[in-house]
């Protein structure tokens, strides 16, 4: 299992582009400096009226397939 930590700050307008399918992928830079790209639909449950803001943990399996995206405190 691979896990990556990063901070994400997207406005509500930016999230709507992802939410409506106009943008397919989210690209972030994790704490170690590695760029990671994952399907945008995984942020949908984290979108609020302010957008998406906070620290997250991305979990991938041994084949780098998505397992979970969790907001961490």
DOLUM-355695 format. One record per residue: residue in three letters; residue number from 1; x, y, z of N, C-alpha, C in turn. Coordinates in Angstrom, 2 decimals. Example, Ala and Ser with C-alpha at 12.3 -4.5 7.8 and 13.67 -1.06 7.14 Angstrom:
! DOLUM-355695
+------+------+---------+---------+---------+---------+----------+---------+---------+---------+---------+
: resn : resi :  n_east : n_north :    n_up : ca_east : ca_north :   ca_up :  c_east : c_north :    c_up :
+------+------+---------+---------+---------+---------+----------+---------+---------+---------+---------+
:  ala :    1 :   13.19 :   -5.69 :    7.80 :   12.30 :    -4.50 :    7.80 :   13.20 :   -3.30 :    7.80 :
:  ser :    2 :   12.85 :   -2.25 :    7.08 :   13.67 :    -1.06 :    7.14 :   12.90 :    0.03 :    7.87 :
+------+------+---------+---------+---------+---------+----------+---------+---------+---------+---------+
//
This chain:
! DOLUM-355695
+------+------+---------+---------+---------+---------+----------+---------+---------+---------+---------+
: resn : resi :  n_east : n_north :    n_up : ca_east : ca_north :   ca_up :  c_east : c_north :    c_up :
+------+------+---------+---------+---------+---------+----------+---------+---------+---------+---------+
:  unk :    1 :    0.86 :   -1.18 :    0.00 :    0.00 :     0.00 :    0.00 :    0.91 :    1.24 :    0.00 :
:  unk :    2 :    0.58 :    2.19 :   -0.86 :    1.30 :     3.46 :   -0.92 :    0.39 :    4.55 :   -0.37 :
:  unk :    3 :    0.96 :    5.48 :    0.39 :    0.17 :     6.60 :    0.87 :    0.94 :    7.89 :    0.63 :
:  unk :    4 :    0.19 :    8.91 :    0.23 :    0.75 :    10.22 :   -0.08 :   -0.05 :   11.29 :    0.63 :
:  unk :    5 :    0.65 :   12.25 :    1.21 :    0.01 :    13.36 :    1.91 :    0.23 :   14.64 :    1.14 :
:  unk :    6 :   -0.80 :   15.48 :    1.06 :   -0.70 :    16.75 :    0.34 :   -1.78 :   17.70 :    0.82 :
:  unk :    7 :   -1.60 :   18.98 :    0.50 :   -2.59 :    20.00 :    0.79 :   -3.27 :   20.38 :   -0.51 :
:  unk :    8 :   -4.59 :   20.52 :   -0.49 :   -5.34 :    20.90 :   -1.67 :   -6.21 :   22.11 :   -1.34 :
:  unk :    9 :   -6.19 :   23.09 :   -2.23 :   -6.98 :    24.31 :   -2.06 :   -7.58 :   24.68 :   -3.41 :
:  unk :   10 :   -8.83 :   24.27 :   -3.62 :   -9.55 :    24.54 :   -4.86 :  -10.78 :   25.37 :   -4.56 :
:  unk :   11 :  -11.01 :   26.39 :   -5.36 :  -12.21 :    27.21 :   -5.18 :  -13.45 :   26.40 :   -5.58 :
:  unk :   12 :  -14.60 :   26.90 :   -5.20 :  -15.86 :    26.24 :   -5.57 :  -15.99 :   26.19 :   -7.10 :
:  unk :   13 :  -15.61 :   27.25 :   -7.77 :  -15.70 :    27.31 :   -9.24 :  -14.79 :   26.25 :   -9.88 :
:  unk :   14 :  -13.58 :   26.11 :   -9.36 :  -12.67 :    25.08 :   -9.87 :  -13.27 :   23.69 :   -9.66 :
:  unk :   15 :  -13.87 :   23.48 :   -8.53 :  -14.46 :    22.18 :   -8.22 :  -15.63 :   21.86 :   -9.14 :
:  unk :   16 :  -16.39 :   22.87 :   -9.51 :  -17.53 :    22.63 :  -10.40 :  -17.07 :   22.12 :  -11.75 :
:  unk :   17 :  -15.93 :   22.57 :  -12.24 :  -15.40 :    22.06 :  -13.50 :  -15.09 :   20.57 :  -13.37 :
:  unk :   18 :  -14.52 :   20.17 :  -12.24 :  -14.25 :    18.76 :  -11.98 :  -15.56 :   17.99 :  -11.80 :
:  unk :   19 :  -16.45 :   18.57 :  -11.01 :  -17.70 :    17.90 :  -10.67 :  -18.55 :   17.62 :  -11.91 :
:  unk :   20 :  -18.56 :   18.56 :  -12.85 :  -19.37 :    18.40 :  -14.06 :  -18.66 :   17.63 :  -15.16 :
:  unk :   21 :  -17.44 :   17.18 :  -14.89 :  -16.75 :    16.33 :  -15.86 :  -15.98 :   17.07 :  -16.93 :
:  unk :   22 :  -15.80 :   18.38 :  -16.78 :  -15.04 :    19.14 :  -17.77 :  -13.54 :   18.90 :  -17.62 :
:  unk :   23 :  -13.13 :   18.47 :  -16.46 :  -11.73 :    18.16 :  -16.18 :  -11.68 :   16.73 :  -15.66 :
:  unk :   24 :  -10.79 :   15.92 :  -16.23 :  -10.74 :    14.50 :  -15.87 :   -9.85 :   14.17 :  -14.69 :
:  unk :   25 :   -8.74 :   14.89 :  -14.55 :   -7.75 :    14.52 :  -13.54 :   -7.37 :   15.70 :  -12.65 :
:  unk :   26 :   -6.99 :   15.37 :  -11.43 :   -6.43 :    16.32 :  -10.47 :   -4.95 :   15.97 :  -10.36 :
:  unk :   27 :   -4.11 :   16.98 :  -10.41 :   -2.68 :    16.75 :  -10.19 :   -2.25 :   17.52 :   -8.97 :
:  unk :   28 :   -1.58 :   16.85 :   -8.06 :   -1.10 :    17.46 :   -6.82 :    0.38 :   17.16 :   -6.65 :
:  unk :   29 :    1.02 :   17.91 :   -5.78 :    2.40 :    17.63 :   -5.40 :    2.36 :   17.19 :   -3.95 :
:  unk :   30 :    2.77 :   15.95 :   -3.71 :    2.74 :    15.42 :   -2.35 :    3.91 :   15.98 :   -1.55 :
:  unk :   31 :    3.88 :   15.77 :   -0.25 :    4.85 :    16.37 :    0.66 :    6.31 :   16.12 :    0.28 :
:  unk :   32 :    6.60 :   14.98 :   -0.35 :    7.96 :    14.65 :   -0.75 :    8.37 :   15.26 :   -2.08 :
:  unk :   33 :    7.45 :   16.00 :   -2.73 :    7.77 :    16.66 :   -4.00 :    7.35 :   15.89 :   -5.24 :
:  unk :   34 :    6.80 :   14.71 :   -5.07 :    6.36 :    13.89 :   -6.21 :    5.02 :   14.38 :   -6.73 :
:  unk :   35 :    4.90 :   14.49 :   -8.04 :    3.61 :    14.85 :   -8.67 :    2.76 :   13.60 :   -8.81 :
:  unk :   36 :    1.51 :   13.72 :   -8.41 :    0.57 :    12.59 :   -8.46 :   -0.69 :   13.06 :   -9.15 :
:  unk :   37 :   -1.19 :   12.23 :  -10.04 :   -2.41 :    12.54 :  -10.79 :   -3.43 :   11.44 :  -10.51 :
:  unk :   38 :   -4.68 :   11.87 :  -10.24 :   -5.74 :    10.89 :   -9.99 :   -7.05 :   11.41 :  -10.58 :
:  unk :   39 :   -8.00 :   10.51 :  -10.86 :   -9.27 :    10.92 :  -11.45 :  -10.00 :   11.93 :  -10.57 :
:  unk :   40 :  -10.50 :   12.98 :  -11.20 :  -11.13 :    14.09 :  -10.48 :  -12.39 :   13.68 :   -9.74 :
:  unk :   41 :  -13.08 :   12.65 :  -10.19 :  -14.34 :    12.30 :   -9.52 :  -14.13 :   11.88 :   -8.06 :
:  unk :   42 :  -12.90 :   11.59 :   -7.68 :  -12.63 :    11.18 :   -6.30 :  -12.73 :   12.34 :   -5.31 :
:  unk :   43 :  -12.75 :   13.59 :   -5.79 :  -12.87 :    14.72 :   -4.85 :  -14.32 :   15.08 :   -4.56 :
:  unk :   44 :  -15.25 :   14.53 :   -5.30 :  -16.65 :    14.94 :   -5.19 :  -17.19 :   14.93 :   -3.76 :
:  unk :   45 :  -16.87 :   13.93 :   -3.00 :  -17.40 :    13.86 :   -1.62 :  -16.77 :   14.89 :   -0.69 :
:  unk :   46 :  -15.70 :   15.53 :   -1.13 :  -15.01 :    16.53 :   -0.30 :  -15.35 :   17.97 :   -0.68 :
:  unk :   47 :  -16.17 :   18.16 :   -1.70 :  -16.52 :    19.51 :   -2.16 :  -17.55 :   20.14 :   -1.24 :
:  unk :   48 :  -17.26 :   21.35 :   -0.78 :  -18.21 :    22.11 :    0.04 :  -18.55 :   23.40 :   -0.70 :
:  unk :   49 :  -19.30 :   24.28 :   -0.06 :  -19.63 :    25.55 :   -0.69 :  -18.40 :   26.42 :   -0.89 :
:  unk :   50 :  -17.33 :   26.13 :   -0.16 :  -16.06 :    26.87 :   -0.32 :  -15.14 :   26.21 :   -1.33 :
:  unk :   51 :  -15.44 :   25.01 :   -1.73 :  -14.58 :    24.25 :   -2.63 :  -13.99 :   23.07 :   -1.89 :
:  unk :   52 :  -12.70 :   22.81 :   -2.14 :  -11.98 :    21.75 :   -1.44 :  -10.75 :   22.40 :   -0.83 :
:  unk :   53 :  -10.65 :   22.29 :    0.47 :   -9.53 :    22.91 :    1.17 :   -9.14 :   22.02 :    2.33 :
:  unk :   54 :   -7.86 :   21.69 :    2.40 :   -7.38 :    20.92 :    3.53 :   -6.27 :   19.98 :    3.18 :
:  unk :   55 :   -5.89 :   19.22 :    4.17 :   -4.82 :    18.23 :    4.02 :   -5.46 :   16.87 :    3.75 :
:  unk :   56 :   -4.87 :   16.14 :    2.81 :   -5.45 :    14.86 :    2.39 :   -4.40 :   13.76 :    2.37 :
:  unk :   57 :   -4.91 :   12.54 :    2.44 :   -4.08 :    11.34 :    2.29 :   -4.67 :   10.52 :    1.15 :
:  unk :   58 :   -3.84 :   10.21 :    0.18 :   -4.24 :     9.38 :   -0.95 :   -3.63 :    8.00 :   -0.76 :
:  unk :   59 :   -4.47 :    6.99 :   -0.80 :   -4.02 :     5.61 :   -0.66 :   -4.13 :    4.90 :   -2.00 :
:  unk :   60 :   -3.05 :    4.23 :   -2.39 :   -3.01 :     3.45 :   -3.63 :   -2.57 :    2.03 :   -3.28 :
:  unk :   61 :   -3.03 :    1.06 :   -4.06 :   -2.61 :    -0.32 :   -3.81 :   -1.23 :   -0.56 :   -4.44 :
:  unk :   62 :   -0.77 :   -1.80 :   -4.40 :    0.55 :    -2.15 :   -4.90 :    0.69 :   -1.91 :   -6.40 :
:  unk :   63 :   -0.44 :   -1.88 :   -7.13 :   -0.44 :    -1.63 :   -8.57 :   -0.75 :   -0.17 :   -8.90 :
:  unk :   64 :   -0.65 :    0.69 :   -7.89 :   -0.95 :     2.13 :   -8.01 :   -2.39 :    2.41 :   -8.42 :
:  unk :   65 :   -3.29 :    1.55 :   -8.03 :   -4.72 :     1.78 :   -8.25 :   -5.32 :    2.45 :   -7.03 :
:  unk :   66 :   -6.28 :    3.32 :   -7.28 :   -6.92 :     4.10 :   -6.22 :   -7.57 :    3.20 :   -5.18 :
:  unk :   67 :   -7.34 :    3.54 :   -3.90 :   -8.00 :     2.86 :   -2.79 :   -8.88 :    3.85 :   -2.05 :
:  unk :   68 :   -8.32 :    5.01 :   -1.66 :   -9.10 :     5.98 :   -0.91 :   -8.43 :    7.36 :   -0.95 :
:  unk :   69 :   -9.27 :    8.37 :   -0.80 :   -8.82 :     9.76 :   -0.61 :   -9.50 :   10.23 :    0.66 :
:  unk :   70 :   -8.69 :   10.52 :    1.67 :   -9.24 :    10.88 :    2.98 :   -8.73 :   12.25 :    3.40 :
:  unk :   71 :   -9.63 :   13.01 :    3.99 :   -9.22 :    14.30 :    4.57 :   -8.66 :   14.00 :    5.95 :
:  unk :   72 :   -7.48 :   14.58 :    6.24 :   -6.85 :    14.36 :    7.54 :   -6.78 :   15.69 :    8.27 :
:  unk :   73 :   -6.79 :   15.61 :    9.59 :   -6.78 :    16.82 :   10.41 :   -5.38 :   17.12 :   10.89 :
+------+------+---------+---------+---------+---------+----------+---------+---------+---------+---------+
//
